[in-house]
Amino acid sequence: MERCYISGMDIATYLSDQKMSQSAFAGLLGVSQGLVYQWLTGRRPISAERCLSIERATNGAVTRRDLRPRDYQNIWPDLAVVSEPS
């Protein structure tokens, strides 16, 4: 069985689509607007701990996989694409 994954979106796209400010998004997460800005500009990586709260705050529009594409399968093995041999 193969799990299909359709690429989601990043935080900037989500904020734009929702017409939400960095400050409002930060309030949802209980972080500063400055930290959201740092995520958006790549000055600070999004910690694995924050990824789950972002996924929840966006109702899954921005997923942990979207936020950490290079290492999500190491952090959350349940999200790794699984395929059975043919």
Residue pairs with C-beta under 8 A, 6 or more apart in sequence:
1 82
1 83
1 84
2 81
2 82
2 83
2 84
3 81
3 82
5 65
5 81
7 66
8 60
8 61
8 62
8 63
8 65
8 66
9 17
9 61
9 62
9 66
10 62
10 66
10 67
11 25
11 36
11 39
11 40
11 54
11 62
11 67
12 40
14 20
14 58
14 61
14 62
15 21
15 22
15 25
17 61
21 33
22 33
22 36
22 37
22 40
23 33
23 36
25 36
25 57
26 32
26 33
26 35
26 36
28 57
29 36
29 50
29 53
29 54
29 57
31 50
35 44
37 43
38 44
39 45
39 46
46 54
46 67
46 68
48 64
48 68
48 75
51 64
51 67
51 68
51 75
52 64
54 62
54 64
54 67
55 62
55 63
55 64
55 67
64 72
64 75
64 76
64 79
65 72
65 79
68 75
72 79
72 80
73 79
73 80
73 81
